Amino acid sequence: MKEWSGTIVTTSYADLDLTQAAAYAPLDRQLLFDIETTGFSPKNCMCYMIGYCYMQDSLWHYRILFNEDGRSEYAMILEFLSILQEYEILIHYNGDQFDIPFLEEKIRQYLSLGLPVDQTSELSRVQSLDLYKIIKPYRQGLMLSNLKLSTLEQSMGFTRSDAYNGGELISVYKQYLIDHSEEAEYHLYRHNYEDILAMIPMLQLLNYTAIFSSIIDNCDIYDLPSSDNRYIAVEYPLPVTLPLPFQLQIRGVQIHYENSRGRILIPVLKAELFYYISNWKDYYYLPLEDTVIHKSVAEFVDTEFKEKAKKNNCYLKKYGDFIPISPGFKNSEYVSIHNIPDTKRTEPPKFYQAAPQSKEYYLELDESLLKDSAFLNAYIQSLLT
């Protein structure tokens, strides 16, 4: 088994925002890795390279294990499992789908041959953190053609110098086993080295999880009129720096996150909408006035001017300015708290619709609401989740 190791000297890495990565575990307890194989199936293919990088003494280091003779796979896996004992988290890109199952199957094969694997449980003991799974829920907002690692690398400005992709290197490795060409060895090494080198800036992908859970504070709120529509703009700082812009439109609300700043544009609808009362059986409808009254006072209205309310006419009409809400907001903790009977609390929010069957809900625009950080947090988080 051959190996290469060293310190990663890349000054740009000193400026990376790894806030969220460090929240999982100290950076020096995380191992970033990638493997190279001669094919997809571990039953008839082998692993010829395992590369990993790690932080030590505030510097990034790398080590690459190489099956240079076609017979060192077993020794290479044993060495990797031994190193893994020192770490809490194993980080990779789509490794839950390929790299880890490949190594697990290889371990089973060697055990079935009676070969000892002392640290067999290490792959299941260590926490697996798949950056592909982390970033997948944000795909729509990232506006990328796909989530291939190469696409993310290019978008984030990571430049590669190796001339081959993983598939092309299979034939390079097989030829290397015959002639041990230095040029082929360099290409094999360089590809894996850049794979694990790219994993370091890819840790910034974890920062997107903060935009779902961060507390929104210190907002700048202002009216943004346009020729056709009116918007309420909400701008606020993010607790992290994002490696790529994130843009999304949900129910007409425009969400834009870039670098460490968030901006939400909330459309304002001027219309007549209806608040449909859920306990409509307790009301009477007054056709001439197009309104409803509770049955406790309906006895004072002549029978000819009232009728039992129905689900589709038991409403309160309101003309004014409204903002859209997502279904999640109706079930948010903010709404639950304000629905608790308590004279000290404000009136529970009313959800308006254009028709009883409509799935679009609105809140009446109240300037004081926009100054309530609890409301803003519930409103924006309900959009994102």
C-alpha positions in Angstrom: 0.0 0.0 0.0 1.3 3.4 -1.0 0.3 6.7 0.5 0.6 10.4 0.3 0.1 13.0 3.0 0.6 16.6 3.8 -0.7 20.0 4.8 -3.3 21.7 2.6 -1.9 25.2 2.0 -4.8 27.2 0.6 -5.1 30.7 1.9 -8.7 31.1 0.7 -9.8 28.4 3.1 -9.0 30.6 6.0 -12.1 32.8 5.1 -14.6 30.0 4.9 -17.6 30.3 7.2 -17.8 26.8 8.8 -20.2 27.9 11.6 -22.7 25.2 11.0 -20.1 22.5 10.4 -18.6 23.3 13.8 -22.1 23.0 15.4 -22.1 19.2 14.7 -18.8 18.6 16.4 -15.4 20.3 16.8 -13.7 20.5 13.4 -10.8 18.4 14.6 -13.2 15.6 15.3 -14.5 15.5 11.7 -13.1 13.3 8.9 -13.9 14.2 5.3 -13.4 11.4 2.8 -13.9 10.0 -0.7 -13.0 6.6 -2.3 -12.1 5.6 -5.8 -13.2 2.2 -7.2 -13.0 0.2 -10.4 -16.8 0.2 -10.7 -20.1 0.5 -8.9 -20.5 -3.1 -7.6 -18.4 -4.1 -4.7 -19.0 -7.7 -5.5 -16.9 -7.7 -8.6 -15.0 -4.4 -8.3 -12.4 -3.1 -5.9 -11.5 0.0 -4.1 -8.1 1.3 -5.2 -7.9 4.6 -3.3 -9.2 6.1 0.0 -8.5 9.8 0.6 -9.4 11.9 3.6 -8.7 15.3 5.1 -8.9 16.5 8.6 -8.1 19.5 10.8 -5.2 19.5 13.2 -3.7 22.4 15.0 -6.0 24.8 13.1 -4.6 23.5 9.7 -6.2 21.2 7.2 -4.2 18.0 6.4 -4.7 15.2 3.9 -3.8 11.6 3.5 -4.4 9.3 0.5 -4.1 5.5 0.7 -3.4 3.8 -2.6 -3.8 0.2 -3.7 -0.8 0.5 -6.0 -0.4 -3.3 -6.7 -4.1 -4.4 -6.9 -3.6 -6.5 -3.8 -3.6 -3.8 -1.0 -7.3 -3.2 -0.7 -7.6 -5.2 2.6 -4.6 -3.3 4.2 -6.0 0.0 3.0 -9.4 -0.6 4.5 -7.9 -1.7 7.8 -5.8 1.4 8.0 -8.8 3.6 7.2 -10.9 1.9 9.9 -8.1 2.4 12.4 -7.9 6.1 11.7 -11.7 6.4 11.9 -11.6 5.6 15.6 -10.3 9.0 16.3 -13.3 10.9 14.9 -16.9 11.5 15.7 -18.3 12.4 12.2 -17.5 11.1 8.8 -18.4 13.6 6.1 -18.8 12.9 2.4 -20.9 13.7 -0.7 -23.5 11.0 -1.5 -21.4 8.6 0.5 -24.5 7.1 2.2 -25.5 5.9 -1.3 -22.1 4.7 -2.6 -18.9 5.0 -0.6 -20.0 3.6 2.8 -22.1 0.7 1.4 -19.1 -0.2 -0.9 -16.7 -0.4 2.1 -19.2 -2.2 4.2 -19.6 -4.9 1.6 -15.9 -5.2 1.2 -15.6 -5.7 5.0 -18.2 -8.5 4.8 -16.3 -10.2 2.0 -13.0 -10.2 4.0 -14.8 -11.5 7.1 -16.3 -14.3 5.1 -12.8 -15.3 4.0 -11.8 -15.5 7.6 -9.6 -12.4 7.5 -9.8 -10.3 10.7 -11.2 -6.8 10.7 -10.6 -5.5 14.2 -12.6 -2.2 13.8 -15.5 -3.7 11.9 -18.1 -1.5 13.8 -16.4 1.8 13.1 -18.4 2.7 10.0 -21.7 2.2 11.9 -20.3 3.8 15.1 -19.3 7.1 13.6 -21.9 9.6 12.6 -22.3 9.8 8.9 -23.0 13.2 7.5 -23.9 13.2 3.8 -23.7 16.7 2.3 -25.8 15.6 -0.7 -28.7 14.8 1.7 -28.1 18.1 3.5 -28.3 20.3 0.3 -31.0 18.3 -1.5 -34.0 20.1 0.2 -32.6 23.4 -1.0 -32.2 22.5 -4.6 -35.1 24.5 -5.9 -33.8 27.7 -4.4 -30.2 27.2 -5.5 -31.2 27.4 -9.2 -28.6 24.8 -10.3 -29.1 22.4 -13.2 -28.3 19.4 -10.9 -26.6 18.6 -7.6 -23.6 16.8 -9.0 -20.5 17.6 -7.0 -18.8 19.0 -10.1 -21.7 21.4 -10.6 -21.5 22.6 -7.1 -17.7 23.0 -7.3 -18.0 25.1 -10.4 -20.7 27.3 -9.0 -18.7 27.8 -5.8 -15.6 28.7 -7.7 -13.6 25.6 -7.0 -11.2 25.0 -9.9 -9.9 21.6 -10.8 -6.7 20.8 -12.6 -7.1 17.0 -13.0 -8.0 15.9 -16.5 -10.2 12.9 -15.8 -13.4 12.0 -14.1 -13.9 9.0 -11.9 -15.2 6.8 -14.6 -12.4 7.6 -17.0 -9.8 6.8 -14.3 -10.9 3.1 -14.1 -9.0 2.3 -17.3 -6.1 4.5 -16.2 -5.8 2.5 -13.0 -6.0 -0.8 -14.8 -3.3 0.3 -17.2 -1.2 1.5 -14.2 -1.3 -2.0 -12.7 0.5 -3.2 -15.9 3.1 -0.5 -16.5 3.2 1.6 -13.2 3.4 4.8 -15.2 4.3 7.8 -13.2 2.0 9.9 -15.3 -0.9 7.6 -14.6 -0.1 7.5 -10.9 -0.1 11.3 -10.9 -3.6 11.5 -12.5 -5.0 8.9 -10.1 -3.5 10.8 -7.1 -4.5 14.2 -8.4 -8.2 13.3 -8.9 -8.7 12.0 -5.4 -6.7 14.8 -3.9 -8.9 17.4 -5.5 -12.0 15.4 -4.5 -11.1 15.6 -0.8 -9.8 19.2 -1.2 -13.2 20.2 -2.5 -14.9 18.7 0.5 -13.5 21.5 2.7 -15.4 24.4 1.0 -18.4 22.1 0.6 -18.8 22.1 4.4 -20.3 25.6 3.8 -23.4 23.7 2.4 -24.3 23.0 6.0 -24.9 26.8 6.4 -28.2 26.5 4.5 -29.7 24.6 7.5 -29.4 27.9 9.4 -31.9 29.7 7.2 -34.6 27.3 8.3 -34.0 27.5 12.0 -32.3 30.9 12.7 -34.1 33.5 14.8 -34.9 36.5 12.7 -34.0 39.8 14.4 -32.8 43.3 13.7 -35.1 43.6 10.7 -35.4 46.6 8.3 -39.0 46.8 7.2 -40.2 49.2 4.5 -42.9 49.6 2.0 -42.0 48.8 -1.6 -44.6 50.2 -4.0 -44.4 49.4 -7.7 -46.4 50.2 -10.8 -48.5 47.1 -10.5 -48.2 45.7 -7.0 -47.3 46.7 -3.5 -44.8 44.8 -1.4 -43.6 44.8 2.1 -39.8 44.3 2.2 -38.2 42.6 5.2 -34.4 42.6 5.3 -32.3 41.1 8.1 -28.8 39.6 8.7 -28.2 35.9 8.5 -26.2 34.1 11.2 -24.1 32.5 8.5 -22.6 33.3 5.1 -24.0 31.3 2.3 -21.7 30.0 -0.5 -24.4 30.4 -3.2 -27.4 32.7 -3.5 -30.8 31.2 -2.6 -34.0 32.4 -4.2 -37.4 31.1 -3.9 -41.0 32.2 -4.5 -43.7 30.7 -2.3 -47.3 31.8 -2.5 -46.1 35.0 -4.1 -43.6 35.8 -1.4 -40.1 36.3 -2.8 -37.3 35.0 -0.7 -33.7 36.0 -1.5 -30.7 35.0 0.6 -27.2 36.0 -0.5 -23.9 36.1 1.4 -25.1 36.9 5.0 -28.2 38.9 4.2 -31.8 37.9 3.8 -34.6 39.7 2.0 -38.3 38.8 1.9 -40.8 40.6 -0.3 -44.3 40.0 0.9 -47.0 40.9 -1.7 -49.9 43.0 -0.4 -53.4 42.1 -1.8 -56.0 44.8 -1.7 -59.4 43.1 -2.0 -62.6 42.0 -0.2 -62.0 38.7 1.5 -64.0 36.5 3.8 -63.4 35.1 7.3 -65.3 31.8 7.4 -66.5 30.9 10.9 -65.9 27.2 11.7 -68.8 26.8 14.1 -71.3 27.9 11.5 -74.2 25.8 13.0 -74.3 28.4 15.9 -75.1 31.3 13.5 -77.9 32.7 11.5 -77.4 34.4 8.1 -79.1 37.7 7.3 -79.5 37.8 3.5 -80.4 41.5 3.2 -77.3 42.5 5.1 -75.1 39.7 3.9 -73.8 39.1 7.4 -74.3 36.6 10.2 -75.3 36.8 13.8 -74.9 34.4 16.7 -78.0 32.4 17.5 -78.0 33.8 21.0 -79.1 37.2 19.6 -80.9 35.8 16.5 -84.2 35.6 18.5 -84.5 39.4 18.2 -84.6 39.2 14.4 -87.8 38.4 12.5 -87.9 35.0 11.0 -88.4 36.4 7.4 -85.1 38.2 7.7 -82.9 35.3 8.8 -82.0 31.8 7.9 -79.8 29.2 9.5 -76.3 29.8 8.3 -74.5 27.4 6.0 -70.8 26.6 5.8 -70.4 28.7 2.6 -72.3 31.8 3.9 -71.1 32.0 7.5 -68.5 34.6 7.1 -67.4 38.1 8.0 -66.5 40.3 5.1 -63.5 42.6 5.1 -62.1 45.0 2.5 -58.5 46.0 3.0 -54.9 45.0 2.6 -53.9 41.4 3.1 -50.7 39.2 3.0 -50.6 35.6 2.0 -49.7 32.9 4.5 -48.6 29.3 4.1 -50.6 26.3 5.6 -47.8 25.8 8.1 -48.4 29.2 9.7 -51.9 28.2 10.8 -50.3 25.4 12.8 -47.4 27.4 14.1 -46.7 27.9 17.8 -47.3 31.6 17.4 -51.0 30.9 16.4 -51.4 28.3 19.1 -50.3 30.8 21.8 -52.6 33.5 20.5 -55.5 31.1 20.5 -55.3 30.5 24.2 -58.1 32.4 26.0 -56.4 35.1 27.9 -57.4 38.7 28.3 -53.7 39.7 28.3 -53.2 38.3 24.8 -54.1 39.9 21.5 -57.0 38.7 19.5 -56.3 35.4 17.7 -55.4 35.9 14.0 -58.2 35.6 11.5 -57.5 33.7 8.3 -59.3 35.1 5.2 -60.2 33.4 1.9 -61.6 34.4 -1.4 -64.1 31.5 -1.3 -64.9 28.7 1.2 -63.1 26.1 -1.0 -60.1 28.2 -1.6 -56.8 26.8 -0.4 -55.2 30.2 -0.3 -55.2 32.0 3.1 -54.5 35.6 4.0 -54.0 37.7 7.0 -55.1 41.3 7.3 -52.0 43.5 7.0 -51.3 45.0 10.4 -48.2 47.2 10.6 -47.8 46.3 14.3 -47.5 42.6 13.3 -44.5 43.3 11.1 -42.8 44.8 14.1 -43.4 41.7 16.2 -40.3 39.5 15.9 -42.3 36.5 17.1 -44.8 36.9 14.2 -42.1 37.5 11.7 -40.2 34.4 12.7 -43.3 32.2 12.6 -44.4 33.7 9.3 -41.0 33.3 7.5 -40.2 29.9 9.0 -43.6 28.6 7.9 -42.7 29.6 4.3 -39.4 27.9 4.4 -40.6 24.7 6.0 
